[in-house]
């Protein structure tokens, strides 16, 4: 059986903030029957992950692995096996992998594919809290920032897919936790729904260093950075001696051709601050640890998945652009609708 597989591709390289017109939806013929001996698994995509890091791949010059024009944009997601040439995967299995912004995916070999063994949680959770964003938050907080009970923790972009989980892991570790977001609605969500000790809207703060000093009169022990730029500069100025900064993202710099904010290197030396960027690919050996801990938290109702789901493949461009305007709350996903 052959279908017309719709997918999202890059129409032109991006310099600055993305526009919906930078992306286009195309269609290509795809057989839903894997060739015998190919080792292919055909997956019907159900939830696609929409992440800001993709913008770096859409630039003509970037240190990230670049996309080519017209190429299917590969991205994390979850789906259902339609047909398989691998014995370990059967029709109807739920799987997670880099499936791409498309309706169907052909996954070769299955080495990176994860079968979702339990169906006790919504499938969308496996593209969020139990997937890449949850793993990123867990690795960055527990293995990079290395918290101690009583630490004072600051999280930027705290209502996003990673930040909202970092704050919850911090509270579970016995830390005082403050988040920074871009609206009063998000401030209220952090404090009332997911348990941050405090939060503030950076748009209301003309002086970020002063804002952090007000929220952390005794200084910051851990800063989980999703923003970079001036927020990183302000955080360094308020860090305690032997403070730890985990750099997960730099969304303020993704759309700027000129870098903003420069932290005080002498201050960093004098305070003996540790600053570390990280990628989860270096921590795959602890995935089972993360999954067990997070599933246990979910069972006990101690952690909450915050998801923002758009409908239909055609909503991908708007969902992606919206990330850079602060439109999303929590994990941004697109549910693929199959007609």
Helices and strands as residue ranges (DSSP letters): E 2-10, G 20-22, E 23-31, E 40-49, H 54-57, E 76-84, E 94-98, E 104-108, E 114-115, G 123-127, H 132-138, I 139-145, E 152-155, H 163-172, E 176-181, H 184-192, E 198-201, G 202-204, H 208-215, E 220-225, H 229-237, E 239-247, H 251-254, H 265-271, E 274-277, G 280-286, H 287-299, E 307-311, G 313-315, H 316-323, E 331-335
